[in-house]
Amino acid sequence: MSLPKLPDCLLAELNESGVLTLTLNRPDALNAFDDELSFALHEGLKFAEKDKAVRAILLTGAGRGFCAGQDLKSRSIQAGSDAQVHLGESIRKRYAPIINKLSAIEKPVLAAVNGVAAGAGASIAFACDIRLCVPEAKFIQAFVKVGLIPDSGACWLLPRLIGYGRAMVLAMSGDPMTAEQAFAWGAVNKIVEADSLQSEAQALAVQLANGPTKALGLMKRAFQYGTAVSLESFLNYEADLQEIAGRTSDYQAGVQAFSEKRAPVFSGK
Ligand code: LHQ
C-alpha cells in the first residue's frame, strides 16, 4: 500500500522504521478540526491500521498548538437563525470514527503534545496509548465554556486516566490541566522540552515500532476489555489473546534470543 493522498491540513510521513507520523497542520487555528481535517485524520488512521509497513503511529501538531478541538468558526457546526445544528451527527460522523480508530488500531499510537490540547483535541490525545508533552502544554475541557459536555470520549477516557474526581472538576470548571498535573496524575508519560519533543517522540516511536507488533496490539485489546468485565471473564479472554501471541514469529524470536542471551529482533509477524 502507498500513503493515501491527503489534503495539506494533515501531513503524513512513513519512515523506514515503520513509524507513521501524522501532523495536524492548521497552525493558524491551533490545528482545530474542520470537516476536512477530521476526515483526513480518519483516512490517515485507516491507512495506519491496514498497512503492514506501519508498526507505530505518532500524532502531533504543527506550530504552537496540538489541537484546539472543533473549529468553532466552521459553518458546519454553527446554527443560523432558522437552522438547527446537529452536533450529535457531527460527533457520530467526524469524531467517533477517529476515537474508535485510535483505540482499535492494534499498533502503538503516541501523541507528541506540542502545545495546547483543547476540547476534542484533548480527547484525541487521551485516546492515544502514550503521551509526551512540552512543559507549556495544557489539556483543556473547553466544552463547558461553549455550553457543551466533554465529547469525543472525554467523559470515558479522562476518568480512566486521572480518576473520576479530578476529571469531573476539570470538566465542570473548564480549567486547564497543566503539563505538571498531567504528568503527576499519570495522563502524560513524560514532559520534554519543546526543542527535543519531536526527536524524543520519534525515538520512542521507533522503539515501539521495533517491538512485537502483534503482542502490542493484543495488549490494547486486553486493556480495553478489562475495563468492562469481571476478572474471571477477563482471564478467559486473556488466554485467547495469549494463544494468538504465542503463535507469532516474534514469540519464537523472543524465546530464541533469550536462550542465546542477546536482544531479540522482532519482525512484527
Ligand atoms: C480557533 C480555535 C477553534 C477556530 C483557537 N476554532 N479557531 C465536537 C462536535 C461538534 C461540535 C462542537 O464541539 C465538538 C468538540 C469540541 O472540540 S468543542 C470545544 C472547541 N474548542 C474550544 O472551545 C477551544 C477554543 N479555543 C480556545 O479556548 C483558545 O484558543 C485556546 C485556549 C485553545 C488557546 O488560547 P491562546 O493560546 O490564547 O490562542 P488564541 O485563542 O489566540 O488562538 C489562536 C488562533 O487560533 C486564533 O485565531 P486568530 O485569527 O484570532 O489569531 C483563534 O481564533 C484560533 N483558534 N481555537 N477551536
Boltz pocket constraint, residues with backbone or C-beta under 6 A from the ligand:
constraints:
  - pocket:
      binder: B
      contacts: [[A, 27], [A, 28], [A, 29], [A, 30], [A, 32], [A, 68], [A, 69], [A, 70], [A, 71], [A, 72], [A, 73], [A, 77], [A, 87], [A, 90], [A, 91], [A, 95], [A, 116], [A, 118], [A, 119], [A, 120], [A, 121], [A, 140], [A, 142], [A, 143], [A, 145], [A, 146], [A, 148], [A, 151]]
      max_distance: 6.0
